[in-house]
Amino acid sequence: MNKTNEGKAAIFDLDGTLLDSMDVWHQVDVDFFHSRDIPLTDDYMGVVNAMRPEEVARYTIERYGLNDTPAELAKLWDSMVLEAYGTTVEAKPHAVEYLNYLKLSGARLAVATSLSPQVREVGMEHVGIREFFDVVVSVEDTDAKSKHSPKVYLAAASRLGVAAKDCTVFEDLLVAVKAAKSAGMHVWAMEDNYSLEDRPAIATIADGVINDFADAPQVL
């Protein structure tokens, strides 16, 4: 067994990084906005991408003057995506194989996500990756409002018992790449179609960029 990653940790985002799932959220937005007869503007996804669900709900309510409470809206969206995460969402190319390699190499593994506990668990179980992770942390487990803050990555490192400098984060969003780098962590960016306009900035900040986990680093 390869032991070169002993004492190291990898922290993974789910949406757009391990899971090819961003289309699900776009379709939920399309269906929801259509049901409320509200135009879905181009800038909306860019604003809410790194927020946790209840923060997205609060922002949406304030922006469009809705009568729902944040909890009600977040619950509605959860119900809309839950079936898709349990039936149609797939892992990014070679994600399962890479997680298995890291686990066998002695690395500690964590998830750092903005997804609600129910959705994240259903998605991970569906694609067969839940068993690889020692720790799963959500933004809502911290006092941060989104991945603009590095707190979720620092919480994951703390729970793993690994120093920030020995952690490698895998993310797809520019704000998340910036946050993880600000915590003193190594960062590899996963290319995703929903981050196309940020590719130049991401490539400048991240330690590396991949579009397939077959090209991910073998030593963290």
RANORRA-V475794 format. One record per residue. N is the residue number from 1. RES is the residue in one small letter. SS is DSSP state (@ for helix, = for strand, . for the rest). PHI is phi in whole degrees, 0 to 359 (none if undefined). NEAR is the number of other ideal C-beta (glycine too) atoms within 8 Angstrom. Layout:
BEGIN
n:res:ss:phi:near
N:RES:SS:PHI:NEAR
N:RES:SS:PHI:NEAR
END
This chain:
BEGIN
n:res:ss:phi:near
1:m:.:none:5
2:n:.:288:8
3:k:.:253:7
4:t:.:293:8
5:n:.:256:12
6:e:.:298:8
7:g:.:85:6
8:k:.:251:13
9:a:=:220:15
10:a:=:240:14
11:i:=:241:16
12:f:=:244:13
13:d:.:287:17
14:l:.:261:14
15:d:=:300:12
16:g:.:82:14
17:t:.:244:13
18:l:.:276:13
19:l:=:250:14
20:d:=:274:9
21:s:.:236:13
22:m:@:296:11
23:d:@:297:7
24:v:@:299:12
25:w:@:292:11
26:h:@:296:10
27:q:@:294:9
28:v:@:300:11
29:d:@:299:11
30:v:@:302:9
31:d:@:294:9
32:f:@:293:11
33:f:@:296:10
34:h:@:296:7
35:s:@:294:6
36:r:.:260:8
37:d:.:57:4
38:i:.:243:6
39:p:.:290:4
40:l:.:270:7
41:t:.:275:5
42:d:.:297:5
43:d:.:277:6
44:y:@:299:9
45:m:@:298:11
46:g:@:297:7
47:v:@:285:8
48:v:@:265:11
49:n:.:308:9
50:a:.:264:10
51:m:=:274:12
52:r:.:281:11
53:p:@:307:12
54:e:@:291:10
55:e:@:290:12
56:v:@:299:12
57:a:@:298:15
58:r:@:297:9
59:y:@:298:11
60:t:@:297:11
61:i:@:298:13
62:e:@:292:7
63:r:@:291:6
64:y:@:250:8
65:g:.:65:5
66:l:.:279:8
67:n:.:267:2
68:d:.:293:9
69:t:.:273:6
70:p:@:305:11
71:a:@:295:8
72:e:@:295:9
73:l:@:291:13
74:a:@:298:13
75:k:@:294:8
76:l:@:298:10
77:w:@:295:13
78:d:@:302:12
79:s:@:295:7
80:m:@:287:11
81:v:@:266:12
82:l:@:301:11
83:e:@:295:7
84:a:@:296:12
85:y:@:293:15
86:g:@:269:10
87:t:@:228:7
88:t:.:241:6
89:v:.:295:13
90:e:=:240:7
91:a:=:284:11
92:k:.:295:12
93:p:.:307:8
94:h:.:63:10
95:a:@:295:12
96:v:@:297:10
97:e:@:296:9
98:y:@:291:11
99:l:@:298:13
100:n:@:297:9
101:y:@:299:10
102:l:@:297:13
103:k:@:298:9
104:l:@:291:8
105:s:.:280:12
106:g:.:99:11
107:a:.:288:12
108:r:=:271:11
109:l:=:235:15
110:a:=:220:17
111:v:=:251:16
112:a:=:233:15
113:t:=:223:13
114:s:.:259:11
115:l:.:290:11
116:s:.:292:10
117:p:@:305:7
118:q:@:294:8
119:v:@:293:12
120:r:@:296:14
121:e:@:292:9
122:v:@:298:11
123:g:@:296:15
124:m:@:294:13
125:e:@:294:9
126:h:@:298:10
127:v:@:268:13
128:g:.:79:8
129:i:.:241:12
130:r:@:302:8
131:e:@:295:5
132:f:@:282:9
133:f:.:261:11
134:d:.:280:6
135:v:=:217:11
136:v:=:231:9
137:v:=:235:13
138:s:=:252:14
139:v:@:305:14
140:e:@:292:7
141:d:@:280:7
142:t:.:244:10
143:d:.:264:3
144:a:.:274:10
145:k:.:265:8
146:s:=:195:12
147:k:.:277:15
148:h:.:293:8
149:s:.:260:10
150:p:.:278:10
151:k:@:300:10
152:v:@:293:16
153:y:@:287:16
154:l:@:293:10
155:a:@:295:12
156:a:@:297:16
157:a:@:298:16
158:s:@:298:7
159:r:@:291:9
160:l:@:281:12
161:g:.:76:5
162:v:.:236:10
163:a:.:295:6
164:a:@:305:10
165:k:@:294:6
166:d:@:259:9
167:c:=:252:17
168:t:=:245:14
169:v:=:258:17
170:f:=:246:14
171:e:=:217:14
172:d:.:243:13
173:l:.:261:13
174:l:@:301:10
175:v:@:298:11
176:a:@:287:13
177:v:@:300:15
178:k:@:299:9
179:a:@:296:13
180:a:@:294:14
181:k:@:295:11
182:s:@:293:7
183:a:.:274:11
184:g:.:83:6
185:m:.:260:15
186:h:=:284:8
187:v:=:223:14
188:w:=:248:15
189:a:=:259:14
190:m:=:265:14
191:e:.:293:9
192:d:.:218:9
193:n:@:301:5
194:y:@:276:10
195:s:@:240:13
196:l:@:304:6
197:e:@:291:4
198:d:@:263:9
199:r:@:305:10
200:p:@:300:6
201:a:@:292:8
202:i:@:298:13
203:a:@:296:9
204:t:@:287:6
205:i:@:270:10
206:a:.:289:12
207:d:.:284:6
208:g:=:189:7
209:v:=:230:11
210:i:=:227:11
211:n:.:235:7
212:d:.:204:8
213:f:@:293:11
214:a:@:295:8
215:d:@:258:6
216:a:.:286:10
217:p:.:296:7
218:q:.:275:5
219:v:.:237:5
220:l:.:282:11
END
